[in-house]
Amino acid sequence: MSFNRQLEEDPKDPTQEEDVEPIELEKEDIRAMILAGLLTFVPVLILFMGALYLIIYLLFLR
């Protein structure tokens, strides 16, 4: 079995910027991204704070 890889003829220059067109965002897109972020991070934050409270309760308050 051979694991040799063929190298590219013309490797990409890491300093060269790609030609990427900027994406035009609409007014509702910003609101949707904020809502998606809140729906993602708030439940995780609540669970983390609950676990931290449980650990503090079990170690110090009992």
C-alpha positions in Angstrom: 0.0 0.0 0.0 1.4 3.4 -0.9 0.5 6.6 0.9 2.4 8.9 -1.4 0.5 12.0 -2.5 1.0 13.9 -5.7 1.9 17.5 -4.9 0.1 20.3 -6.7 1.8 21.8 -9.7 1.2 25.4 -8.6 0.7 25.6 -4.8 -1.4 28.5 -3.5 0.4 31.5 -2.0 -1.0 32.0 1.5 -0.5 35.8 1.2 -2.6 36.0 -1.9 -6.2 37.1 -1.2 -9.0 35.2 -2.9 -11.5 37.1 -5.0 -14.6 36.9 -2.8 -17.6 39.0 -3.5 -19.0 40.6 -0.3 -22.5 39.4 0.7 -25.2 42.0 1.0 -27.1 41.4 4.2 -30.7 42.5 4.5 -32.2 44.1 7.6 -33.9 40.9 8.7 -30.7 38.9 8.4 -29.0 40.7 11.3 -32.1 40.2 13.5 -32.2 36.5 12.6 -28.5 36.0 13.4 -28.9 37.7 16.8 -31.9 35.5 17.5 -30.0 32.3 16.4 -27.1 33.3 18.6 -29.4 33.8 21.6 -31.2 30.5 21.0 -27.8 28.8 20.9 -25.9 30.3 23.7 -28.5 31.1 26.4 -29.6 27.5 27.1 -26.0 26.4 27.3 -25.2 29.3 29.7 -28.2 28.4 31.8 -27.1 24.8 32.0 -23.5 25.8 32.9 -24.7 28.2 35.6 -27.0 25.5 37.0 -24.2 22.9 37.1 -21.9 25.5 38.8 -24.6 26.2 41.4 -25.1 22.5 42.0 -21.4 22.0 42.5 -21.2 24.9 44.9 -24.3 23.7 46.7 -22.9 20.2 47.1 -19.5 21.3 48.3 -20.2 24.3 50.5 -23.8 24.9 51.3 -24.8 21.4 52.5 
